[in-house]
């Protein structure tokens, strides 16, 4: 992998709007669709609900052994864990409205469709689709190996599911997979570009793979220091940010993609990158690392860090509100914090 050396100035620091301690490793963060409620799951099980101002709303009992995922639909909050269950929570009462058996002892991943009406769950080799009331829509044929990640197409009712050997595409109303992208290895994370044109995977073999969905043309980017679990697309689908090292590697995917182009290497972290998140609208990238540092970047205009801060514990999760106005951060030490964008004049006249 080509490298671009960057000498970064010391970035300005920024302070959290509020912080909370949930007592254990933050395993999931999810904002409600209106950005007013933050769900923060502790690996030991409990799920904590906070208002946007930091006041605590409720504590849900979550899942036995561990809660590993949380996702908002319309309007339900779904959580999943190591007790073989997916639970749906009513945000009016915070009662558990449905308990779903996902098909394996450990539910690895969950995700709501774009319209919030269909929930997908991946547990072991089982991929299932559920209604927002918790009714089973379809259980797909077993995958060849454990499902490691799922991702809904940003514009269509199509789900991508990754496991060893590649990615399969599914529709809730189809009995068989509608398409398959082969890969000789284990895929750990997948992410659609927001325009649906490209599908990226971070892999066990220290690489990133990229498919152009319509043509099935693919590109392979290798040479990372470790396995790649961190992927994030910019809102305009131009940039793909990846971890796999202590630097953030940003690929320009415009036009014919990153083939033949040197990636941008964002240097500031002193420990491996552990989480990445682009603003849903806007151009700012947030990165977190194992040393607890959170950094903001704008790759489109500069390779220099804009803002940086440090929290207690490795950064485990980053989550922007749907409108990109607030960033939530979770750490391995149980810290949950939120950060509001700096003022426009501090950003050279541009809003985050």
C-alpha positions in Angstrom: 0.0 0.0 0.0 1.4 3.4 -1.0 2.0 5.9 1.8 1.7 9.6 1.9 3.8 11.2 4.6 2.1 14.1 6.4 3.5 16.4 9.0 0.5 17.6 11.0 0.3 20.7 13.1 -1.0 20.3 16.7 -4.8 20.4 16.4 -7.0 22.5 18.5 -8.5 20.6 21.5 -12.3 20.3 22.0 -14.3 19.4 25.1 -17.3 17.2 25.6 -20.8 18.7 26.0 -21.5 16.0 28.6 -20.1 12.8 29.9 -21.5 9.7 31.7 -20.1 6.5 33.1 -22.0 3.3 32.4 -19.5 1.2 34.3 -18.3 -1.1 31.6 -17.0 -1.3 28.0 -19.3 0.5 25.7 -20.2 -2.1 23.1 -22.8 -0.1 21.1 -24.0 3.4 20.5 -27.1 4.4 18.6 -29.0 7.7 18.1 -32.7 7.7 17.6 -33.9 8.8 14.2 -34.6 12.4 15.5 -31.2 12.6 17.2 -32.9 13.2 20.6 -32.1 9.9 22.4 -28.8 8.1 22.7 -28.7 4.4 23.5 -25.4 3.2 25.0 -24.9 -0.5 25.7 -22.5 -1.9 28.2 -20.8 -5.2 27.3 -22.1 -6.7 30.6 -25.7 -6.3 29.5 -27.4 -3.1 30.5 -28.5 -0.5 27.9 -28.7 3.1 29.1 -30.9 5.8 27.4 -29.9 9.5 27.5 -31.5 12.6 26.3 -29.5 14.8 24.0 -28.6 17.0 27.0 -27.1 14.1 28.9 -29.9 13.5 31.3 -30.6 9.8 31.9 -34.0 8.5 30.7 -33.9 4.8 31.6 -31.8 1.7 32.1 -32.9 -1.4 30.2 -31.8 -4.9 31.5 -30.5 -5.7 28.0 -29.1 -9.2 27.4 -27.6 -11.9 29.6 -23.8 -12.4 29.2 -23.4 -9.4 26.9 -25.2 -6.8 24.8 -23.3 -6.5 21.5 -25.5 -4.4 19.2 -28.2 -1.7 19.2 -30.1 -0.1 16.3 -33.1 2.2 16.0 -35.9 1.5 13.6 -39.2 3.3 13.2 -39.9 3.6 16.1 -38.5 0.6 17.9 -35.0 0.3 19.5 -33.5 -3.2 18.8 -30.8 -4.7 20.8 -28.9 -8.1 20.5 -26.6 -10.1 22.6 -24.9 -13.3 23.6 -28.2 -14.8 25.0 -29.4 -15.8 21.5 -32.0 -13.0 21.5 -33.0 -9.9 19.7 -35.2 -7.6 21.7 -37.5 -4.8 20.6 -38.1 -1.9 23.0 -41.0 0.6 22.9 -39.5 4.1 23.3 -42.8 5.4 24.9 -42.7 2.9 27.8 -39.3 1.3 27.4 -41.0 -2.1 27.8 -39.7 -5.0 25.8 -42.4 -5.6 23.2 -40.8 -8.6 21.5 -38.1 -11.2 22.2 -36.8 -12.8 19.0 -34.9 -16.1 18.7 -32.3 -15.3 16.1 -31.1 -18.9 15.5 -27.7 -19.1 17.3 -26.3 -18.6 20.9 -24.6 -15.3 19.9 -26.3 -12.7 17.8 -23.5 -11.0 15.9 -25.2 -8.1 14.2 -28.6 -6.4 13.6 -29.7 -3.6 11.3 -32.9 -1.8 10.2 -33.8 -1.2 6.6 -33.8 2.4 5.3 -37.5 2.8 6.0 -37.2 1.3 9.5 -39.8 -1.3 8.8 -37.6 -4.4 8.4 -35.0 -5.7 10.9 -32.3 -8.1 9.8 -30.3 -10.2 12.3 -27.2 -12.3 11.8 -26.5 -15.1 14.3 -24.1 -17.8 13.6 -24.9 -19.0 10.0 -28.5 -17.7 10.3 -29.8 -14.6 8.6 -33.4 -13.6 9.4 -35.7 -10.8 8.5 -38.3 -9.4 11.0 -41.1 -6.9 10.9 -41.1 -3.9 13.2 -43.6 -5.8 15.4 -41.2 -8.7 15.8 -42.9 -11.1 13.3 -40.6 -13.4 11.3 -40.7 -12.4 7.6 -38.1 -14.9 6.4 -35.3 -17.1 7.5 -32.7 -17.4 4.8 -30.9 -20.6 3.9 -27.9 -21.1 6.2 -24.7 -19.4 5.2 -21.5 -21.4 4.6 -19.9 -20.0 7.8 -20.6 -17.5 10.6 -22.0 -14.2 9.4 -19.6 -11.4 10.5 -21.4 -8.3 9.4 -24.6 -7.1 7.6 -25.3 -3.8 5.8 -28.5 -2.5 4.2 -28.3 -0.9 0.8 -28.7 2.8 1.3 -31.4 3.2 -1.4 -33.0 -0.2 -1.9 -34.5 -3.0 0.2 -31.4 -5.2 -0.3 -29.2 -6.5 2.5 -25.5 -7.5 2.2 -24.3 -10.3 4.5 -20.6 -11.1 4.9 -18.9 -14.4 6.0 -15.8 -16.4 5.1 -15.7 -16.6 1.3 -17.6 -13.5 0.3 -20.7 -11.4 0.4 -24.3 -12.4 -0.5 -27.1 -10.0 -1.3 -30.6 -10.7 -0.1 -34.1 -9.3 -0.3 -36.6 -9.9 2.4 -39.2 -11.2 -0.1 -36.8 -13.6 -1.9 -36.1 -17.2 -0.9 -32.6 -17.3 -2.3 -29.7 -14.9 -2.5 -30.0 -12.5 -5.4 -26.2 -12.0 -5.9 -22.8 -13.0 -4.6 -19.4 -11.4 -4.5 -16.6 -14.0 -4.0 -13.6 -13.4 -1.8 -11.0 -16.0 -0.8 -10.7 -15.1 2.9 -12.6 -13.9 6.0 -14.5 -10.6 5.8 -14.8 -8.7 9.1 -16.7 -5.6 8.2 -18.7 -4.3 5.2 -20.0 -0.9 4.1 -22.0 0.4 1.2 -21.1 3.8 -0.3 -24.0 6.1 0.3 -24.9 6.2 -3.5 -24.9 2.3 -3.5 -22.3 2.2 -6.3 -19.6 0.5 -4.3 -19.4 -2.1 -1.5 -16.3 -2.3 0.7 -15.0 -4.9 3.0 -12.3 -4.9 5.8 -10.7 -8.3 6.0 -8.8 -10.7 8.3 -5.8 -10.8 5.9 -4.9 -7.1 6.7 -6.6 -5.8 3.5 -9.6 -3.7 2.2 -11.5 -5.0 -0.8 -13.8 -2.9 -3.0 -16.5 -4.0 -5.5 -18.2 -1.8 -8.1 -21.6 -3.3 -7.7 -23.1 -3.0 -11.2 -20.0 -4.2 -13.1 -18.6 -6.5 -10.4 -15.2 -5.0 -11.0 -13.1 -5.3 -7.8 -10.0 -3.7 -6.3 -7.8 -5.0 -3.6 -5.8 -2.8 -1.2 -3.3 -4.6 1.1 -0.4 -3.8 3.3 -2.2 -2.8 6.5 -0.5 -3.5 9.8 -3.4 -5.6 11.1 -6.8 -6.9 10.3 -9.2 -4.2 9.1 -12.5 -3.8 11.1 -12.9 0.0 10.6 -14.6 1.4 7.5 -16.4 4.7 6.9 -17.7 6.4 3.7 -18.0 10.1 3.2 -21.6 11.4 2.6 -20.8 12.1 -1.1 -19.4 8.6 -1.6 -16.0 10.0 -2.7 -13.9 8.9 0.2 -13.5 5.6 2.0 -11.7 5.8 5.3 -10.1 2.6 6.7 -8.3 1.6 9.9 -5.9 -1.4 10.2 -3.0 0.8 11.4 -2.4 3.7 13.7 -3.0 6.1 10.8 -6.3 6.7 9.1 -6.0 5.7 5.4 -8.4 7.6 3.1 -9.0 6.3 -0.4 -10.4 8.5 -3.2 -13.2 6.4 -4.8 -14.4 9.0 -7.3 -14.6 8.2 -11.0 -12.8 4.9 -11.6 -11.9 4.5 -8.0 -8.6 4.3 -6.0 -6.7 2.2 -8.5 -3.5 4.0 -9.4 -4.1 6.7 -6.8 -2.0 7.1 -3.6 -4.2 7.1 -0.5 -4.1 10.0 1.9 -2.6 9.0 5.2 -3.8 11.0 8.2 -1.3 10.9 11.0 -2.0 11.8 14.6 -2.9 8.7 16.5 -0.1 7.0 18.5 -2.1 3.7 18.8 -4.1 1.6 16.4 -7.3 3.2 15.0 -10.3 1.5 16.6 -13.3 3.4 15.2 -14.2 5.6 12.3 -17.3 7.7 11.4 -18.0 10.2 8.7 -20.8 12.8 9.2 -24.0 11.6 7.6 -24.2 15.0 5.9 -21.1 17.2 5.8 -17.4 16.4 5.3 -15.9 15.7 8.7 -14.4 12.4 9.6 -14.1 11.3 13.3 -11.5 8.8 14.3 -10.8 7.1 17.6 -7.9 4.9 18.7 -6.8 2.5 21.4 -5.1 5.2 23.4 -8.4 7.0 23.9 -7.8 9.9 21.5 -10.6 11.2 19.3 -9.6 13.3 16.2 -11.7 15.3 13.7 -10.5 15.6 10.1 -11.7 17.1 6.8 -10.0 14.9 4.2 -11.5 16.8 1.3 -9.5 20.0 2.0 -6.6 19.0 4.3 -4.6 16.2 5.8 -4.2 18.1 9.1 -6.2 17.3 12.2 -8.9 19.8 13.0 -9.6 18.9 16.6 -8.4 16.3 19.1 -9.1 15.2 22.6 -8.5 12.2 24.8 -10.9 10.2 27.0 -10.3 7.4 29.5 -10.0 4.0 27.9 -9.7 2.9 24.3 -12.3 4.3 21.9 -14.8 1.6 21.2 -17.6 3.4 19.4 -18.3 6.6 17.5 -21.8 7.7 16.4 -23.0 10.9 14.8 -26.5 12.1 15.1 -28.5 11.7 11.9 -28.1 15.4 11.0 -24.4 15.4 11.9 -24.7 18.0 14.6 -23.3 15.9 17.5 -20.8 13.1 17.9 -21.2 10.5 20.6 -18.1 8.6 21.8 -17.9 5.4 23.9 -14.8 3.9 25.5 -13.6 0.6 26.9 -13.6 2.2 30.3 -17.4 2.9 30.2 -17.2 6.6 29.4 -19.9 8.0 27.1 -19.4 11.6 25.9 -20.9 13.9 23.3 -19.2 16.6 21.3 -20.9 19.5 19.5 -19.3 21.0 16.4 -17.0 24.0 16.9 -18.2 27.4 15.8 -17.9 28.3 12.2 -15.3 31.0 12.8 -13.1 28.4 14.4 -13.3 26.2 11.3 -12.2 28.8 8.8 -15.8 29.9 8.2 -17.2 26.4 7.5 -19.5 24.4 9.6 -18.7 20.9 10.6 
